[in-house]
Amino acid sequence: MKPRHHLYLDDELTAQLDALAAKPGTSKSAIVADALRQYLGRRGARELDEALRIRLDRQSRQLERIERDVQVLLESVALFVRYQLTVTAPLPEPDKAARAVGQERFQKFIDQVSRQMAAPTRTLGRSGEASS
């Protein structure tokens, strides 16, 4: 059994409801129920939209911070590379031993970066401790 409701509508809405209910196969109850269902559905959608907007705003702020951090990192690396290239004298071509040492050091550097990226903590998060 469906519960009964008593509603008060103004004359204009009553006339429109009567006109819609005059069509065969429709009733005032069905029209009001459909209208109420659509209204409540839109209201729920607005609440969902508001929740999503809050989350999207938070994610936008996080992405802005990440972008800023990446720009700082890139600028730092670029300055370091420029400094190294300007203060380090080039090795003479026949000095193969020095080049081999350089290659070995570079490989150790790449290995260390790989280990650090796999580790739960990062080098910048440490307070002055040397990594092996």
Phi and psi in degrees as GROMACS dihedral restraints (atoms count N, CA, C in turn):
[ dihedral_restraints ]
;  ai    aj    ak    al  type     phi  dphi    fc
    3     4     5     6     1   -90.6    20    10
    4     5     6     7     1   139.8    20    10
    6     7     8     9     1   -70.0    20    10
    7     8     9    10     1   148.5    20    10
    9    10    11    12     1   -94.8    20    10
   10    11    12    13     1   140.1    20    10
   12    13    14    15     1  -126.3    20    10
   13    14    15    16     1   143.5    20    10
   15    16    17    18     1  -110.5    20    10
   16    17    18    19     1   118.3    20    10
   18    19    20    21     1  -116.7    20    10
   19    20    21    22     1   148.6    20    10
   21    22    23    24     1  -116.0    20    10
   22    23    24    25     1   122.0    20    10
   24    25    26    27     1  -119.5    20    10
   25    26    27    28     1   151.3    20    10
   27    28    29    30     1   -72.2    20    10
   28    29    30    31     1   170.3    20    10
   30    31    32    33     1   -61.5    20    10
   31    32    33    34     1   -39.2    20    10
   33    34    35    36     1   -65.4    20    10
   34    35    36    37     1   -46.9    20    10
   36    37    38    39     1   -65.0    20    10
   37    38    39    40     1   -37.4    20    10
   39    40    41    42     1   -61.8    20    10
   40    41    42    43     1   -43.2    20    10
   42    43    44    45     1   -64.4    20    10
   43    44    45    46     1   -42.4    20    10
   45    46    47    48     1   -66.0    20    10
   46    47    48    49     1   -40.7    20    10
   48    49    50    51     1   -64.7    20    10
   49    50    51    52     1   -41.9    20    10
   51    52    53    54     1   -61.9    20    10
   52    53    54    55     1   -40.4    20    10
   54    55    56    57     1   -65.7    20    10
   55    56    57    58     1   -42.4    20    10
   57    58    59    60     1   -67.7    20    10
   58    59    60    61     1   -37.5    20    10
   60    61    62    63     1   -74.9    20    10
   61    62    63    64     1   -14.4    20    10
   63    64    65    66     1   -72.0    20    10
   64    65    66    67     1   -18.8    20    10
   66    67    68    69     1   -71.4    20    10
   67    68    69    70     1   144.4    20    10
   69    70    71    72     1   -63.8    20    10
   70    71    72    73     1   141.7    20    10
   72    73    74    75     1    85.6    20    10
   73    74    75    76     1     5.7    20    10
   75    76    77    78     1  -123.4    20    10
   76    77    78    79     1   158.2    20    10
   78    79    80    81     1  -139.6    20    10
   79    80    81    82     1   160.5    20    10
   81    82    83    84     1   -61.4    20    10
   82    83    84    85     1   -40.3    20    10
   84    85    86    87     1   -62.1    20    10
   85    86    87    88     1   -44.2    20    10
   87    88    89    90     1   -64.3    20    10
   88    89    90    91     1   -41.4    20    10
   90    91    92    93     1   -64.9    20    10
   91    92    93    94     1   -47.2    20    10
   93    94    95    96     1   -64.6    20    10
   94    95    96    97     1   -41.4    20    10
   96    97    98    99     1   -62.8    20    10
   97    98    99   100     1   -44.3    20    10
   99   100   101   102     1   -62.1    20    10
  100   101   102   103     1   -45.0    20    10
  102   103   104   105     1   -62.8    20    10
  103   104   105   106     1   -42.8    20    10
  105   106   107   108     1   -66.9    20    10
  106   107   108   109     1   -41.2    20    10
  108   109   110   111     1   -60.6    20    10
  109   110   111   112     1   -45.0    20    10
  111   112   113   114     1   -65.6    20    10
  112   113   114   115     1   -40.7    20    10
  114   115   116   117     1   -61.5    20    10
  115   116   117   118     1   -48.3    20    10
  117   118   119   120     1   -65.6    20    10
  118   119   120   121     1   -35.8    20    10
  120   121   122   123     1   -63.6    20    10
  121   122   123   124     1   -42.3    20    10
  123   124   125   126     1   -66.2    20    10
  124   125   126   127     1   -38.7    20    10
  126   127   128   129     1   -64.6    20    10
  127   128   129   130     1   -42.6    20    10
  129   130   131   132     1   -63.5    20    10
  130   131   132   133     1   -37.8    20    10
  132   133   134   135     1   -65.3    20    10
  133   134   135   136     1   -37.9    20    10
  135   136   137   138     1   -64.5    20    10
  136   137   138   139     1   -39.8    20    10
  138   139   140   141     1   -64.5    20    10
  139   140   141   142     1   -40.2    20    10
  141   142   143   144     1   -65.4    20    10
  142   143   144   145     1   -43.3    20    10
  144   145   146   147     1   -59.1    20    10
  145   146   147   148     1   -39.8    20    10
  147   148   149   150     1   -65.1    20    10
  148   149   150   151     1   -43.1    20    10
  150   151   152   153     1   -63.4    20    10
  151   152   153   154     1   -42.1    20    10
  153   154   155   156     1   -66.4    20    10
  154   155   156   157     1   -37.6    20    10
  156   157   158   159     1   -61.6    20    10
  157   158   159   160     1   -42.7    20    10
  159   160   161   162     1   -62.3    20    10
  160   161   162   163     1   -44.3    20    10
  162   163   164   165     1   -65.5    20    10
  163   164   165   166     1   -42.7    20    10
  165   166   167   168     1   -64.5    20    10
  166   167   168   169     1   -38.2    20    10
  168   169   170   171     1   -61.3    20    10
  169   170   171   172     1   -44.2    20    10
  171   172   173   174     1   -62.5    20    10
  172   173   174   175     1   -43.6    20    10
  174   175   176   177     1   -65.7    20    10
  175   176   177   178     1   -36.3    20    10
  177   178   179   180     1   -62.6    20    10
  178   179   180   181     1   -43.5    20    10
  180   181   182   183     1   -64.0    20    10
  181   182   183   184     1   -39.7    20    10
  183   184   185   186     1   -63.8    20    10
  184   185   186   187     1   -42.9    20    10
  186   187   188   189     1   -64.4    20    10
  187   188   189   190     1   -36.5    20    10
  189   190   191   192     1   -63.5    20    10
  190   191   192   193     1   -41.4    20    10
  192   193   194   195     1   -65.1    20    10
  193   194   195   196     1   -41.8    20    10
  195   196   197   198     1   -62.1    20    10
  196   197   198   199     1   -44.3    20    10
  198   199   200   201     1   -61.0    20    10
  199   200   201   202     1   -43.2    20    10
  201   202   203   204     1   -61.5    20    10
  202   203   204   205     1   -45.0    20    10
  204   205   206   207     1   -62.8    20    10
  205   206   207   208     1   -40.6    20    10
  207   208   209   210     1   -65.1    20    10
  208   209   210   211     1   -39.7    20    10
  210   211   212   213     1   -63.5    20    10
  211   212   213   214     1   -40.8    20    10
  213   214   215   216     1   -62.7    20    10
  214   215   216   217     1   -44.8    20    10
  216   217   218   219     1   -61.5    20    10
  217   218   219   220     1   -47.6    20    10
  219   220   221   222     1   -62.5    20    10
  220   221   222   223     1   -41.8    20    10
  222   223   224   225     1   -65.4    20    10
  223   224   225   226     1   -39.7    20    10
  225   226   227   228     1   -63.5    20    10
  226   227   228   229     1   -46.2    20    10
  228   229   230   231     1   -63.1    20    10
  229   230   231   232     1   -42.5    20    10
  231   232   233   234     1   -62.2    20    10
  232   233   234   235     1   -43.0    20    10
  234   235   236   237     1   -65.6    20    10
  235   236   237   238     1   -40.2    20    10
  237   238   239   240     1   -63.1    20    10
  238   239   240   241     1   -46.3    20    10
  240   241   242   243     1   -61.9    20    10
  241   242   243   244     1   -44.7    20    10
  243   244   245   246     1   -59.4    20    10
  244   245   246   247     1   -44.9    20    10
  246   247   248   249     1   -61.5    20    10
  247   248   249   250     1   -48.5    20    10
  249   250   251   252     1   -60.0    20    10
  250   251   252   253     1   -41.1    20    10
  252   253   254   255     1   -70.9    20    10
  253   254   255   256     1   -27.6    20    10
  255   256   257   258     1   -88.0    20    10
  256   257   258   259     1   -26.8    20    10
  258   259   260   261     1  -101.0    20    10
  259   260   261   262     1   -15.2    20    10
  261   262   263   264     1   -93.5    20    10
  262   263   264   265     1   123.9    20    10
  264   265   266   267     1   -72.8    20    10
  265   266   267   268     1   143.0    20    10
  267   268   269   270     1   -68.4    20    10
  268   269   270   271     1   148.8    20    10
  270   271   272   273     1   -80.0    20    10
  271   272   273   274     1   143.0    20    10
  273   274   275   276     1   -66.3    20    10
  274   275   276   277     1   148.3    20    10
  276   277   278   279     1   -53.9    20    10
  277   278   279   280     1   -44.7    20    10
  279   280   281   282     1   -74.8    20    10
  280   281   282   283     1    -6.5    20    10
  282   283   284   285     1   -80.9    20    10
  283   284   285   286     1    75.3    20    10
  285   286   287   288     1   -70.6    20    10
  286   287   288   289     1   -30.9    20    10
  288   289   290   291     1   -64.0    20    10
  289   290   291   292     1   -43.8    20    10
  291   292   293   294     1   -65.7    20    10
  292   293   294   295     1   -38.6    20    10
  294   295   296   297     1   -65.6    20    10
  295   296   297   298     1   -38.8    20    10
  297   298   299   300     1   -65.3    20    10
  298   299   300   301     1   -41.8    20    10
  300   301   302   303     1   -62.0    20    10
  301   302   303   304     1   -42.1    20    10
  303   304   305   306     1   -61.2    20    10
  304   305   306   307     1   -43.9    20    10
  306   307   308   309     1   -62.9    20    10
  307   308   309   310     1   -41.4    20    10
  309   310   311   312     1   -64.7    20    10
  310   311   312   313     1   -43.1    20    10
  312   313   314   315     1   -63.3    20    10
  313   314   315   316     1   -40.4    20    10
  315   316   317   318     1   -63.4    20    10
  316   317   318   319     1   -42.0    20    10
  318   319   320   321     1   -64.2    20    10
  319   320   321   322     1   -39.4    20    10
  321   322   323   324     1   -64.5    20    10
  322   323   324   325     1   -39.1    20    10
  324   325   326   327     1   -60.8    20    10
  325   326   327   328     1   -48.0    20    10
  327   328   329   330     1   -61.2    20    10
  328   329   330   331     1   -42.4    20    10
  330   331   332   333     1   -62.3    20    10
  331   332   333   334     1   -42.4    20    10
  333   334   335   336     1   -64.7    20    10
  334   335   336   337     1   -41.6    20    10
  336   337   338   339     1   -61.2    20    10
  337   338   339   340     1   -42.0    20    10
  339   340   341   342     1   -61.7    20    10
  340   341   342   343     1   -44.0    20    10
  342   343   344   345     1   -63.6    20    10
  343   344   345   346     1   -43.3    20    10
  345   346   347   348     1   -64.7    20    10
  346   347   348   349     1   -38.5    20    10
  348   349   350   351     1   -68.2    20    10
  349   350   351   352     1   -28.7    20    10
  351   352   353   354     1   -83.5    20    10
  352   353   354   355     1   -19.4    20    10
  354   355   356   357     1   -80.0    20    10
  355   356   357   358     1   155.4    20    10
  357   358   359   360     1   -72.2    20    10
  358   359   360   361     1   -21.7    20    10
  360   361   362   363     1  -112.0    20    10
  361   362   363   364     1   156.4    20    10
  363   364   365   366     1  -111.1    20    10
  364   365   366   367     1   160.9    20    10
  366   367   368   369     1   -59.9    20    10
  367   368   369   370     1   -42.7    20    10
  369   370   371   372     1   -67.8    20    10
  370   371   372   373     1   -19.4    20    10
  372   373   374   375     1   -80.2    20    10
  373   374   375   376     1   -11.3    20    10
  375   376   377   378     1   -88.2    20    10
  376   377   378   379     1   153.8    20    10
  378   379   380   381     1  -103.4    20    10
  379   380   381   382     1    83.3    20    10
  381   382   383   384     1    73.5    20    10
  382   383   384   385     1     9.3    20    10
  384   385   386   387     1   -85.4    20    10
  385   386   387   388     1   143.7    20    10
  387   388   389   390     1   -85.1    20    10
  388   389   390   391     1   142.0    20    10
  390   391   392   393     1   -99.3    20    10
  391   392   393   394     1   149.2    20    10
